[in-house]
Amino acid sequence: MNRLALLISSFGYVGFFPIAPGTAGSLAALALYAIVRWVGEPLIETTVIAVVWASTRSEAVLGTSDPGPVVIDEVLGMLITLAWMPLSLTGVVAGFVLFRILDVVKPSPADRLEHAPGGWGIMLDDAMAGVYGQLTLRLCAWMVPSWLAA
């Protein structure tokens, strides 16, 4: 179970990338986003977003809170940022940039959510950054639909 938890929480070991593992995880999430969009089933998109137990387990295995190799939270945040929107490639790139900025800055309450226990703390701050990213991206797509909408 430990290996499975690490496999999932590091998003197929992408989180062990030696440089900027969070950004690598966010980029890898774009591939998952493309597959989910291609399948075209919103239920799959929603279901893919719900993985917390692996993060909690990985904290125990790696012996630290919010370990660097755990990037499933970035995947979650990216999927939330891009979810349920028909986006062009420009829109997807804009969503990626928005999410990375929001994940680093952690506007409130994301900054407080990262202190929740276990995997919840790992996941919730990025989920909140994803919500902020989704709302901002929707506003941008409304303001300049020719740039962002598919």
C-alpha positions as CSV (number, residue, x, y, z in Angstrom):
1,M,0.0,0.0,0.0
2,N,2.9,2.4,0.7
3,R,4.2,2.1,-2.9
4,L,0.7,2.6,-4.3
5,A,0.2,5.7,-2.1
6,L,3.6,7.1,-3.3
7,L,2.7,6.2,-6.9
8,I,-0.6,8.1,-6.7
9,S,0.5,11.0,-4.5
10,S,3.6,11.7,-6.6
11,F,1.5,11.4,-9.8
12,G,3.4,8.5,-11.2
13,Y,6.7,9.6,-9.5
14,V,6.6,13.0,-11.3
15,G,6.9,14.5,-7.9
16,F,10.5,13.2,-7.6
17,F,11.6,15.4,-10.5
18,P,14.7,17.1,-9.1
19,I,13.8,20.7,-10.1
20,A,10.5,22.4,-9.2
21,P,8.5,19.2,-8.5
22,G,5.3,21.2,-8.0
23,T,5.6,22.8,-11.4
24,A,6.4,19.4,-12.9
25,G,3.3,18.0,-11.3
26,S,1.2,20.9,-12.6
27,L,2.5,20.3,-16.1
28,A,1.8,16.6,-15.9
29,A,-1.7,17.5,-14.8
30,L,-2.2,19.1,-18.2
31,A,-1.7,15.7,-19.8
32,L,-4.4,14.2,-17.5
33,Y,-6.6,17.2,-18.3
34,A,-6.2,16.6,-22.0
35,I,-7.1,12.9,-21.6
36,V,-10.1,13.7,-19.4
37,R,-11.3,16.3,-21.9
38,W,-10.9,13.9,-24.8
39,V,-13.0,11.3,-23.0
40,G,-15.6,14.1,-22.4
41,E,-17.2,12.7,-19.3
42,P,-17.7,15.3,-16.6
43,L,-18.1,12.6,-14.0
44,I,-14.6,11.3,-14.7
45,E,-13.3,14.8,-14.4
46,T,-15.0,15.2,-11.0
47,T,-13.9,11.7,-9.8
48,V,-10.3,12.2,-10.7
49,I,-10.2,15.2,-8.4
50,A,-10.9,13.1,-5.2
51,V,-7.6,11.5,-3.9
52,V,-6.6,12.4,-0.3
53,W,-5.7,9.1,1.4
54,A,-2.5,8.7,-0.7
55,S,-1.2,12.1,0.5
56,T,-1.8,11.2,4.2
57,R,-0.1,7.8,3.7
58,S,2.8,9.3,1.8
59,E,3.5,11.8,4.7
60,A,3.9,8.8,7.0
61,V,6.1,6.9,4.5
62,L,8.3,9.9,3.7
63,G,8.4,11.0,7.4
64,T,7.6,14.7,6.8
65,S,4.5,16.9,6.4
66,D,3.7,18.0,2.9
67,P,6.7,16.2,1.3
68,G,8.0,17.6,-1.9
69,P,7.4,14.5,-4.0
70,V,3.7,14.6,-3.2
71,V,2.4,16.6,-6.2
72,I,-1.1,15.1,-6.5
73,D,-2.2,18.3,-4.8
74,E,-0.9,20.3,-7.8
75,V,-2.7,17.9,-10.1
76,L,-5.9,18.5,-8.1
77,G,-5.5,22.3,-8.2
78,M,-4.8,22.2,-12.0
79,L,-7.9,20.1,-12.6
80,I,-10.1,22.4,-10.6
81,T,-8.6,25.5,-12.3
82,L,-9.4,24.0,-15.8
83,A,-12.6,22.0,-14.9
84,W,-15.8,22.2,-16.9
85,M,-14.6,25.0,-19.2
86,P,-14.2,24.7,-23.0
87,L,-10.7,26.3,-23.3
88,S,-8.3,26.9,-26.2
89,L,-4.6,26.1,-25.8
90,T,-4.1,29.7,-24.8
91,G,-6.8,29.3,-22.1
92,V,-5.1,26.2,-20.8
93,V,-1.7,27.9,-20.6
94,A,-3.4,30.9,-18.9
95,G,-4.9,28.5,-16.4
96,F,-1.6,26.9,-15.7
97,V,0.1,30.2,-15.1
98,L,-2.8,31.4,-12.9
99,F,-2.7,28.3,-10.8
100,R,1.1,28.3,-10.3
101,I,0.9,31.9,-9.1
102,L,-2.0,31.3,-6.8
103,D,-0.3,28.1,-5.4
104,V,2.8,30.0,-4.6
105,V,1.1,33.1,-3.2
106,K,-1.6,31.2,-1.3
107,P,-4.2,33.9,-0.8
108,S,-6.3,33.5,2.3
109,P,-7.9,31.1,3.2
110,A,-5.5,28.8,1.2
111,D,-2.7,29.8,3.5
112,R,-4.6,28.6,6.5
113,L,-6.0,25.4,4.9
114,E,-2.4,24.0,4.4
115,H,-2.3,23.6,8.2
116,A,-5.1,21.1,8.3
117,P,-3.9,17.6,9.5
118,G,-2.5,15.0,7.2
119,G,-3.4,14.7,3.6
120,W,-6.2,17.3,4.0
121,G,-3.5,20.0,4.6
122,I,-1.6,18.9,1.5
123,M,-4.7,18.9,-0.7
124,L,-6.9,21.7,0.6
125,D,-4.6,24.7,0.0
126,D,-4.1,23.6,-3.6
127,A,-7.8,22.9,-4.0
128,M,-8.5,26.5,-2.8
129,A,-5.9,27.9,-5.2
130,G,-7.7,25.9,-7.9
131,V,-11.0,27.4,-7.0
132,Y,-9.4,30.9,-7.2
133,G,-7.8,29.9,-10.5
134,Q,-11.2,28.6,-11.9
135,L,-13.0,31.9,-10.9
136,T,-10.2,34.1,-12.3
137,L,-10.0,32.0,-15.5
138,R,-13.8,32.2,-16.0
139,L,-13.6,36.0,-15.5
140,C,-10.8,36.2,-18.1
141,A,-12.7,34.0,-20.5
142,W,-15.8,36.2,-20.1
143,M,-13.7,39.3,-20.7
144,V,-11.7,38.0,-23.7
145,P,-13.5,34.9,-25.0
146,S,-11.6,35.0,-28.3
147,W,-8.3,34.4,-26.5
148,L,-9.4,31.7,-24.0
149,A,-12.5,29.8,-25.1
150,A,-12.4,26.9,-27.5
